[in-house]
Structures are given as structure tokens and as C-alpha cells.
Amino acid sequence: MKSLNISLNSLDKIKNFVGIVSNLDSEIDLISGRYVVNAKSIMGVLSLDLSKDIQMNIYNEKIFDDAKKILHDFLI
């Protein structure tokens, strides 16, 4: 598992983010405080406190570098 910190501070960013990660071949979790949600679930993402930075865990390390490039607009 590898982690990145991201920011999702608008509805458009959330929709774009979920659309992108849904196509990645990995389990991806988002962690905000004590809450953990599936990054591929728009309802899960919307349930997080989006005013804070969010930790993203990618479980398939083989795609980590590609995911980092694809998700560069969301990285902190």
C-alpha cells in the first residue's frame, strides 16, 4: 500500500476524481479523520470532511506511479 495526500474542495473536482479512480485497477481508500471510504464511491467521498486534506491509500503498488501522474491535479 502506498499513500498520497489529496484535496477535493469542489463538487467538480470530486466528480472528476471519482471518474478517474473508478478506472484504476486497484482498491483505493480515502481517509479523513477516523473515517475510511471507498474512493470509487461518490456517496462515500461526499460523506467526508472535504475542508481538510484527505489521505488516499492505493493498494496495488504496480499502478502507483501511473496513478500519481493521472491524479496530479488533486495532489497536495
Secondary structure, DSSP 8 states (H G I E B T S, - for coil): -EEEEE---SHHHHHHHHHHHTTSSS-EEEEETTEEEETT-HHHHHTS-TTS-EEEEES-GGGHHHHHHHTTTTB-
